[in-house]
Amino acid sequence: MLEIGTKAPDFTLSDQDGKPHSLSDYRGKKVILYFYPKDNTAGCTKQACGFRDRYPQIREKGAVVLGVSKDSVKSHKNFEEKQQLPFTILSDEDATVIQLYDAWKEKSMYGRKYMGTERTTYLISEEGVILKAYGKVKAADNPQQMLEDLG
């Protein structure tokens, strides 16, 4: 995990429409930056829909949500439309930013070990400083937890 109180590393990734977004574009707003394994899977859909359902309250508190996964821009567009997501999801196909934010971990399934994205969420201040950091988050609980963290 990146340390609380440190500057969040800046990055630029393409959103579900292929438009570039940099973390620095969001200075002046709090950012909920969450990393998730895969579009249109049960846990990831539950987490994204939780953020969708709370998005008006999140915006009221002066924050935005940025989701990041290794899925393609095209996959993100499909996910956004299917789930009616009102926030930005970013494509990190080579996992550069996922690794930068320490969300690339060894995982195992059926005894097979592999590298993948661990569900990780950061709350970043208006000045770009990490306020909260959560690893191995529970998909269903994370959106409400982040809303509460906004105060």
C-alpha positions as CSV (number, residue, x, y, z in Angstrom):
1,M,0.0,0.0,0.0
2,L,1.1,3.5,-0.6
3,E,1.6,5.5,2.6
4,I,-1.1,7.8,4.0
5,G,0.2,11.4,4.0
6,T,2.3,10.9,0.8
7,K,1.7,12.5,-2.5
8,A,-0.4,10.3,-4.8
9,P,1.6,9.5,-8.0
10,D,0.3,11.3,-11.0
11,F,-0.7,9.2,-14.1
12,T,-2.6,9.5,-17.4
13,L,-4.9,6.7,-18.6
14,S,-7.7,6.6,-21.2
15,D,-11.3,6.4,-20.0
16,Q,-14.2,4.4,-21.4
17,D,-14.5,6.9,-24.3
18,G,-10.8,6.8,-25.1
19,K,-10.2,10.3,-23.6
20,P,-7.1,10.7,-21.5
21,H,-7.4,11.6,-17.8
22,S,-4.7,12.5,-15.4
23,L,-5.0,12.4,-11.7
24,S,-3.7,16.0,-11.6
25,D,-6.9,17.0,-13.6
26,Y,-8.8,16.5,-10.4
27,R,-6.9,18.8,-8.1
28,G,-9.4,20.7,-6.0
29,K,-11.6,17.6,-5.6
30,K,-11.3,14.6,-3.4
31,V,-10.7,11.5,-5.5
32,I,-11.8,7.9,-4.7
33,L,-9.4,5.9,-6.8
34,Y,-10.2,2.2,-6.8
35,F,-8.5,-0.7,-8.6
36,Y,-10.6,-3.7,-9.5
37,P,-9.8,-7.0,-11.3
38,K,-12.3,-7.3,-14.1
39,D,-15.3,-5.6,-15.8
40,N,-18.6,-7.5,-15.7
41,T,-17.7,-10.0,-13.0
42,A,-19.9,-10.4,-9.9
43,G,-17.7,-8.6,-7.3
44,C,-16.6,-5.9,-9.6
45,T,-20.1,-5.2,-10.8
46,K,-21.3,-5.1,-7.1
47,Q,-18.6,-2.6,-6.2
48,A,-19.2,-0.4,-9.3
49,C,-23.0,-0.3,-8.8
50,G,-22.4,0.6,-5.1
51,F,-20.4,3.6,-6.3
52,R,-23.1,4.3,-8.9
53,D,-25.9,4.3,-6.4
54,R,-23.9,6.6,-4.0
55,Y,-22.5,8.9,-6.7
56,P,-24.9,11.8,-6.1
57,Q,-23.9,11.8,-2.4
58,I,-20.2,11.5,-3.3
59,R,-20.5,14.4,-5.6
60,E,-22.3,16.5,-3.0
61,K,-19.2,15.9,-0.8
62,G,-16.9,17.4,-3.5
63,A,-15.5,14.1,-4.6
64,V,-15.2,12.1,-7.8
65,V,-14.8,8.3,-8.4
66,L,-12.1,6.9,-10.7
67,G,-12.1,3.1,-11.3
68,V,-9.1,1.4,-12.8
69,S,-8.6,-2.1,-14.3
70,K,-6.6,-3.9,-17.0
71,D,-9.6,-4.2,-19.2
72,S,-9.7,-2.4,-22.6
73,V,-11.4,0.9,-23.4
74,K,-14.0,-1.1,-25.3
75,S,-14.6,-3.5,-22.4
76,H,-15.0,-0.4,-20.1
77,K,-17.5,1.2,-22.5
78,N,-19.6,-2.0,-22.4
79,F,-19.4,-2.1,-18.6
80,E,-20.3,1.6,-18.2
81,E,-23.3,1.2,-20.6
82,K,-24.6,-2.1,-19.2
83,Q,-24.4,-0.9,-15.5
84,Q,-25.2,2.8,-16.3
85,L,-22.1,4.0,-14.5
86,P,-21.9,7.8,-14.0
87,F,-18.2,7.9,-13.2
88,T,-14.9,7.5,-15.1
89,I,-13.3,4.1,-15.5
90,L,-9.8,4.0,-16.8
91,S,-8.0,1.4,-18.8
92,D,-4.5,0.3,-17.6
93,E,-3.9,-2.7,-20.0
94,D,-0.2,-3.0,-19.1
95,A,-0.9,-2.6,-15.4
96,T,1.6,0.3,-15.0
97,V,-0.6,2.4,-12.7
98,I,-1.9,-0.7,-10.9
99,Q,1.7,-1.6,-10.0
100,L,2.5,2.1,-9.2
101,Y,-0.3,2.0,-6.6
102,D,0.7,-1.4,-5.2
103,A,-2.5,-3.2,-6.3
104,W,-0.6,-5.8,-8.4
105,K,-0.3,-8.9,-6.2
106,E,0.3,-12.6,-6.3
107,K,-3.1,-14.3,-6.2
108,S,-4.0,-18.0,-6.3
109,M,-7.0,-19.9,-7.6
110,Y,-7.4,-23.7,-7.4
111,G,-3.8,-23.9,-6.2
112,R,-2.4,-22.0,-9.2
113,K,-0.5,-18.8,-8.5
114,Y,-0.6,-15.8,-10.8
115,M,-0.3,-12.1,-10.8
116,G,-3.4,-9.9,-10.8
117,T,-5.2,-6.8,-9.5
118,E,-6.0,-6.9,-5.8
119,R,-9.1,-4.8,-5.0
120,T,-7.6,-1.7,-3.6
121,T,-9.0,1.8,-2.8
122,Y,-7.4,5.1,-2.1
123,L,-9.0,8.4,-0.9
124,I,-6.9,11.3,-2.2
125,S,-7.2,14.9,-1.0
126,E,-7.9,18.0,-3.0
127,E,-4.1,18.6,-3.0
128,G,-3.3,15.1,-4.2
129,V,-2.2,13.6,-0.9
130,I,-3.3,10.1,0.1
131,L,-5.8,10.3,3.0
132,K,-6.9,6.7,3.3
133,A,-5.6,3.4,1.8
134,Y,-7.4,0.1,1.8
135,G,-6.2,-3.3,0.4
136,K,-8.2,-6.5,-0.1
137,V,-11.4,-4.5,0.2
138,K,-14.8,-6.2,0.2
139,A,-16.6,-5.2,-3.0
140,A,-20.0,-4.8,-1.5
141,D,-18.9,-2.8,1.5
142,N,-16.3,-0.5,-0.1
143,P,-18.6,2.2,-1.6
144,Q,-20.4,2.9,1.7
145,Q,-17.1,2.9,3.6
146,M,-15.7,5.5,1.1
147,L,-18.8,7.6,1.4
148,E,-18.4,7.6,5.2
149,D,-14.7,8.5,4.9
150,L,-15.7,11.6,2.9
151,G,-17.4,12.8,6.2
